[in-house]
Amino acid sequence: MEKAGLTDLLVAHDSGVVAHLCDRMAVMQHRRAVKAGFRNPGFHQQP
């Protein structure tokens, strides 16, 4: 099966859910991406 080249955008407040559903994620604050990258176990933890 070929990939269609489509992208979905999931907006959520629970980064654990996003990390479970997505390969890549970004954290937004005040309308700007402050952190973005591929999902990893520590991505959604607070510094």
Order of alpha helices (4+ residues) and beta strands (2+ residues): alpha-beta-beta
